[in-house]
Amino acid sequence: MRESSAGDDVVAVVAYDPRWRALFEVEAARLGHALGETAVRIEHVGSTAVPGLAAKPVIDIQISVPALEPPKPYSAPLEELGYGNWRDVHESDRRFCRDDPRRHHIHLVVAGGANEFDRPLFRDYLTVNLEVRRSYAELKVASARAFGHDRDRYTSAKKEFIESALSAARAWARDTGWTMEP
């Protein structure tokens, strides 16, 4: 696994594209075939998974795996598909890689672990809460304008909003009985 930085490519936020769902489905099938039973669950997450939400035109995919260590059961098949540019490889609870050119971001988490539910919950919460979705879109556009040449600062600019919205999403999940679909 080769570790990389966030890179200095431009962050561009664009209007929602309904083709993003189909692009996810094609890539999810390819990933599922390559990973086999190592992929416990493959989810479309991130802004491209929320209908109507402006987003970077990069498909975020969360793959739940039985364990992150050792990495070979997932890293070897992903690298064969052209995924590399590993980041956060020193975190105990998630891994991140992407393809080049940047079309997909892969977020690996442990199946049943604490991080597995956050991204799908955030996606579903934004999907049903128009005002929160609008506020998030405005923040994303402003952050891209301000930090378009610095992905780390762009991400940091959204952190407080995401944490607050995720807290509200957890309460919403308890109140509605939300569960991640199998």
C-alpha positions in Angstrom: 0.0 0.0 0.0 1.5 3.3 -1.1 0.4 6.3 1.0 -0.2 9.7 -0.5 -1.3 13.2 0.4 -4.7 14.8 -0.4 -3.1 16.3 -3.5 -3.3 19.7 -5.0 -6.0 19.1 -7.7 -8.8 21.6 -7.7 -12.0 21.0 -5.7 -15.0 21.7 -7.9 -18.5 21.5 -6.6 -21.1 21.0 -9.4 -24.9 20.6 -9.6 -26.4 17.2 -8.8 -26.1 14.7 -11.7 -28.7 11.9 -11.8 -26.2 9.7 -13.6 -24.1 9.4 -10.4 -26.3 6.6 -9.1 -25.7 4.5 -12.3 -22.0 5.2 -12.1 -21.9 4.0 -8.6 -23.8 0.8 -9.5 -21.3 0.0 -12.3 -18.3 0.5 -10.0 -20.0 -1.3 -7.1 -20.5 -4.4 -9.3 -16.8 -4.3 -10.4 -15.7 -3.9 -6.8 -17.9 -6.7 -5.6 -16.6 -9.0 -8.2 -13.0 -8.3 -7.4 -13.4 -8.3 -3.6 -15.8 -11.3 -3.3 -16.6 -12.2 0.3 -14.1 -9.6 1.6 -16.8 -7.0 0.7 -19.5 -7.5 3.4 -21.4 -4.4 2.2 -20.8 -1.8 -0.6 -22.7 1.5 -0.1 -23.0 4.7 -2.2 -22.2 7.5 0.3 -21.1 11.1 0.1 -22.8 13.9 -1.6 -23.2 12.2 -5.0 -25.5 9.7 -3.2 -27.9 12.4 -2.1 -30.5 13.4 -4.8 -30.4 17.1 -5.5 -27.2 17.8 -3.6 -24.4 19.7 -5.2 -21.2 17.7 -5.0 -17.6 17.1 -6.2 -18.1 14.9 -9.2 -16.4 12.0 -7.5 -18.3 8.9 -6.4 -17.8 8.0 -2.7 -18.1 4.3 -2.0 -18.0 2.8 1.4 -16.9 -0.9 1.6 -17.4 -2.8 4.8 -14.8 -5.5 5.3 -14.4 -8.1 8.1 -11.2 -6.5 9.3 -8.7 -3.8 8.3 -5.7 -5.8 9.3 -4.1 -7.4 7.5 -4.8 -5.2 4.5 -3.9 -7.6 1.7 -7.4 -9.2 1.3 -8.8 -5.8 0.2 -5.7 -3.8 -0.9 -4.5 -6.3 -3.5 -7.8 -6.5 -5.4 -8.3 -2.8 -5.2 -4.9 -2.1 -6.5 -5.5 -4.5 -9.3 -8.5 -2.4 -10.2 -6.4 0.8 -10.3 -7.1 2.0 -6.8 -4.1 3.3 -4.8 -3.2 6.7 -3.4 -3.8 5.3 0.1 -4.5 7.9 2.8 -5.2 7.5 6.5 -3.5 4.1 6.5 -2.5 4.6 10.1 -6.0 5.0 11.5 -7.2 1.9 13.3 -10.8 2.2 12.2 -10.8 3.2 8.5 -8.8 3.3 5.3 -9.1 5.5 2.2 -7.9 5.1 -1.3 -8.9 6.5 -4.7 -8.3 5.9 -8.4 -6.3 8.1 -10.7 -7.6 10.1 -12.4 -9.9 10.8 -9.4 -13.3 9.4 -10.2 -14.0 7.3 -7.1 -13.1 7.5 -3.4 -13.1 4.3 -1.5 -13.8 4.4 2.3 -13.0 1.0 4.0 -14.6 0.4 7.4 -15.0 -2.7 9.6 -18.4 -4.4 9.2 -20.4 -3.8 12.4 -17.8 -1.2 13.6 -18.6 2.2 14.9 -17.8 4.0 11.6 -19.9 1.7 9.4 -23.2 3.5 9.9 -22.1 7.2 9.9 -21.8 7.8 6.2 -25.0 6.0 5.2 -26.9 7.7 8.1 -25.6 11.1 7.0 -26.6 10.4 3.4 -30.2 9.3 4.4 -30.6 12.3 6.8 -29.6 14.8 4.0 -32.0 13.0 1.6 -35.0 13.6 3.8 -34.1 17.0 5.2 -34.3 19.6 2.5 -33.2 22.6 4.7 -30.1 20.7 6.0 -29.3 19.6 2.5 -29.6 23.2 1.2 -27.4 24.5 4.0 -24.8 21.9 3.3 -24.8 22.6 -0.4 -24.2 26.3 0.3 -21.3 25.5 2.7 -19.8 23.2 0.1 -19.9 25.8 -2.7 -18.5 28.5 -0.4 -15.7 26.2 0.9 -14.8 25.2 -2.7 -14.5 28.8 -3.6 -12.4 29.6 -0.6 -10.2 26.5 -0.5 -10.5 25.0 -4.0 -6.8 24.4 -4.3 -6.5 22.8 -0.9 -8.6 19.6 -0.3 -7.6 19.3 3.3 -8.8 22.8 4.1 -12.0 22.3 2.0 -12.7 19.2 4.1 -11.9 20.9 7.4 -14.2 23.8 6.5 -17.1 21.3 6.5 -16.2 19.4 9.6 -18.2 21.4 12.2 -21.3 21.3 10.0 -21.0 17.6 9.4 -20.5 16.8 13.1 -23.6 18.8 14.1 -25.7 17.3 11.3 -24.5 13.8 12.2 -25.5 14.4 15.8 -29.0 15.5 14.6 -29.1 12.5 12.3 -28.4 10.1 15.1 -31.4 11.6 17.0 -33.5 11.3 13.8 -32.4 7.7 13.5 -33.6 6.9 17.0 -36.9 8.7 16.5 -37.6 7.1 13.2 -36.2 3.7 13.7 -33.7 4.2 10.8 -31.5 1.3 10.0 -29.0 0.7 7.3 -30.5 -1.5 4.5 -29.0 -4.9 4.2 
